[in-house]
């Protein structure tokens, strides 16, 4: 979680953020990640479960007591920004119904073009591909995607642990297609980028592999 600044400050918020980015996790796994005792983690998780923020699944692993795997509930996921999901979906459907699919596509492309210019302008002066990926990750986190990256082989993997436009993307899949094309345009001078995991296809997060040219 070191690649973005958490805006959650309380211990409960830190736990919710951890489950958002790393979950599902066991009680002991959560305790280790947060540097607290197992009993302390258990008490907080029970309270969060009673309040409806988290849910658990009992996993049997041979002899002994089953382990509990904790994850965010639907309410817990709503704790993170959704970029005015209901209004966005209504606007998408209105444009489609009144002006047609072509007009909707033009609106999406125009929006992504502005994103391309903004991202490219902030990334272009960074020295080296890793510095550009790091800056790109910071920009995505600033836009609400809880992004982080890691080196993998000769390239990098950027993971977006939250999608603040998920409702809009579900209403119009072209948003994700145009977004990936925008990313590829941004990095075409320095590397290639492909989507590895996709929330709309059932993954827990979206992930992208970025390789040098």
Secondary structure, DSSP 8 states (H G I E B T S, - for coil): -TTS-----SHHHHHHHHHHHH-SEEHHHHHHHHT--HHHHHHHHHHHHHTTSEEEEEE--SSSS-EEEEEE-HHHHTTS--SSHHHHHHHHHHHHHHH-HHHHHHHHHHHHHHHHHHHHHHHTTSSSHHHHHHHHHHHHHHTT--EEEEEETTEEEEEE---TTHHHHHH-THHHHHHHHHHHHHHTTTEEEEEEE-GGGT-SSEEEEEEE-
